[in-house]
Amino acid sequence: MTMSTRSLRALAIAFAVVAGAALLLARPQPFESAVLGADWECTQTAFVLTSCAPRVREAIPAVETSRKDAIRQTRG
């Protein structure tokens, strides 16, 4: 059984559409969990797999200088 160019093209287009839909469904979607609260970040993949992790907070860097570094040395 030989396939014509037209049927191969249709098969390729159908495969591309199915693969694109699978990629869209598999992309993790963030959502808010009322049970866990605001300290948790949850994602749901393909409406089936759900994972939650503690929300990472950005650390505010502390500025520490010693008195010796803060006072500039003067010559003379």
CNS distance restraints for C-alpha pairs under 8 A (distance, minus, plus):
assign (resid   3 and name CA) (resid   7 and name CA) 6.26 0.50 0.50
assign (resid   3 and name CA) (resid   8 and name CA) 6.57 0.50 0.50
assign (resid   4 and name CA) (resid   8 and name CA) 6.34 0.50 0.50
assign (resid   5 and name CA) (resid   9 and name CA) 6.11 0.50 0.50
assign (resid   6 and name CA) (resid  10 and name CA) 6.24 0.50 0.50
assign (resid   7 and name CA) (resid  11 and name CA) 6.07 0.50 0.50
assign (resid   8 and name CA) (resid  12 and name CA) 6.16 0.50 0.50
assign (resid   9 and name CA) (resid  13 and name CA) 6.21 0.50 0.50
assign (resid  10 and name CA) (resid  14 and name CA) 6.11 0.50 0.50
assign (resid  11 and name CA) (resid  15 and name CA) 6.13 0.50 0.50
assign (resid  12 and name CA) (resid  16 and name CA) 6.19 0.50 0.50
assign (resid  13 and name CA) (resid  17 and name CA) 6.23 0.50 0.50
assign (resid  14 and name CA) (resid  18 and name CA) 6.22 0.50 0.50
assign (resid  15 and name CA) (resid  19 and name CA) 6.03 0.50 0.50
assign (resid  16 and name CA) (resid  20 and name CA) 6.02 0.50 0.50
assign (resid  17 and name CA) (resid  21 and name CA) 6.20 0.50 0.50
assign (resid  18 and name CA) (resid  22 and name CA) 6.17 0.50 0.50
assign (resid  19 and name CA) (resid  23 and name CA) 6.24 0.50 0.50
assign (resid  20 and name CA) (resid  24 and name CA) 6.29 0.50 0.50
assign (resid  21 and name CA) (resid  25 and name CA) 6.23 0.50 0.50
assign (resid  22 and name CA) (resid  26 and name CA) 6.01 0.50 0.50
assign (resid  23 and name CA) (resid  27 and name CA) 6.25 0.50 0.50
assign (resid  25 and name CA) (resid  45 and name CA) 6.97 0.50 0.50
assign (resid  25 and name CA) (resid  46 and name CA) 4.70 0.50 0.50
assign (resid  25 and name CA) (resid  47 and name CA) 7.70 0.50 0.50
assign (resid  26 and name CA) (resid  45 and name CA) 5.33 0.50 0.50
assign (resid  26 and name CA) (resid  46 and name CA) 4.76 0.50 0.50
assign (resid  27 and name CA) (resid  45 and name CA) 5.95 0.50 0.50
assign (resid  27 and name CA) (resid  46 and name CA) 7.04 0.50 0.50
assign (resid  28 and name CA) (resid  43 and name CA) 5.66 0.50 0.50
assign (resid  28 and name CA) (resid  44 and name CA) 5.38 0.50 0.50
assign (resid  28 and name CA) (resid  45 and name CA) 4.49 0.50 0.50
assign (resid  28 and name CA) (resid  46 and name CA) 7.35 0.50 0.50
assign (resid  29 and name CA) (resid  43 and name CA) 5.19 0.50 0.50
assign (resid  29 and name CA) (resid  44 and name CA) 5.23 0.50 0.50
assign (resid  29 and name CA) (resid  45 and name CA) 6.33 0.50 0.50
assign (resid  30 and name CA) (resid  41 and name CA) 7.40 0.50 0.50
assign (resid  30 and name CA) (resid  42 and name CA) 5.76 0.50 0.50
assign (resid  30 and name CA) (resid  43 and name CA) 4.26 0.50 0.50
assign (resid  30 and name CA) (resid  44 and name CA) 6.45 0.50 0.50
assign (resid  31 and name CA) (resid  41 and name CA) 7.47 0.50 0.50
assign (resid  31 and name CA) (resid  42 and name CA) 5.73 0.50 0.50
assign (resid  31 and name CA) (resid  43 and name CA) 5.93 0.50 0.50
assign (resid  31 and name CA) (resid  44 and name CA) 7.42 0.50 0.50
assign (resid  32 and name CA) (resid  37 and name CA) 7.77 0.50 0.50
assign (resid  32 and name CA) (resid  38 and name CA) 7.57 0.50 0.50
assign (resid  32 and name CA) (resid  41 and name CA) 6.98 0.50 0.50
assign (resid  32 and name CA) (resid  42 and name CA) 6.51 0.50 0.50
assign (resid  33 and name CA) (resid  37 and name CA) 6.04 0.50 0.50
assign (resid  33 and name CA) (resid  38 and name CA) 7.66 0.50 0.50
assign (resid  33 and name CA) (resid  40 and name CA) 7.51 0.50 0.50
assign (resid  33 and name CA) (resid  41 and name CA) 7.73 0.50 0.50
assign (resid  33 and name CA) (resid  42 and name CA) 6.82 0.50 0.50
assign (resid  34 and name CA) (resid  38 and name CA) 7.92 0.50 0.50
assign (resid  36 and name CA) (resid  40 and name CA) 6.22 0.50 0.50
assign (resid  39 and name CA) (resid  54 and name CA) 6.00 0.50 0.50
assign (resid  39 and name CA) (resid  55 and name CA) 5.37 0.50 0.50
assign (resid  40 and name CA) (resid  52 and name CA) 6.54 0.50 0.50
assign (resid  40 and name CA) (resid  53 and name CA) 5.69 0.50 0.50
assign (resid  40 and name CA) (resid  54 and name CA) 4.43 0.50 0.50
assign (resid  40 and name CA) (resid  55 and name CA) 4.87 0.50 0.50
assign (resid  41 and name CA) (resid  52 and name CA) 5.58 0.50 0.50
assign (resid  41 and name CA) (resid  53 and name CA) 5.48 0.50 0.50
assign (resid  41 and name CA) (resid  54 and name CA) 6.04 0.50 0.50
assign (resid  41 and name CA) (resid  55 and name CA) 5.32 0.50 0.50
assign (resid  42 and name CA) (resid  50 and name CA) 7.12 0.50 0.50
assign (resid  42 and name CA) (resid  51 and name CA) 5.64 0.50 0.50
assign (resid  42 and name CA) (resid  52 and name CA) 4.08 0.50 0.50
assign (resid  42 and name CA) (resid  53 and name CA) 6.43 0.50 0.50
assign (resid  43 and name CA) (resid  50 and name CA) 5.80 0.50 0.50
assign (resid  43 and name CA) (resid  51 and name CA) 5.56 0.50 0.50
assign (resid  43 and name CA) (resid  52 and name CA) 6.43 0.50 0.50
assign (resid  44 and name CA) (resid  48 and name CA) 6.84 0.50 0.50
assign (resid  44 and name CA) (resid  49 and name CA) 5.64 0.50 0.50
assign (resid  44 and name CA) (resid  50 and name CA) 4.39 0.50 0.50
assign (resid  44 and name CA) (resid  51 and name CA) 6.53 0.50 0.50
assign (resid  45 and name CA) (resid  49 and name CA) 5.12 0.50 0.50
assign (resid  45 and name CA) (resid  50 and name CA) 6.38 0.50 0.50
assign (resid  65 and name CA) (resid  69 and name CA) 6.21 0.50 0.50
assign (resid  65 and name CA) (resid  70 and name CA) 6.44 0.50 0.50
assign (resid  66 and name CA) (resid  70 and name CA) 6.33 0.50 0.50
assign (resid  67 and name CA) (resid  71 and name CA) 6.34 0.50 0.50
assign (resid  68 and name CA) (resid  72 and name CA) 7.76 0.50 0.50
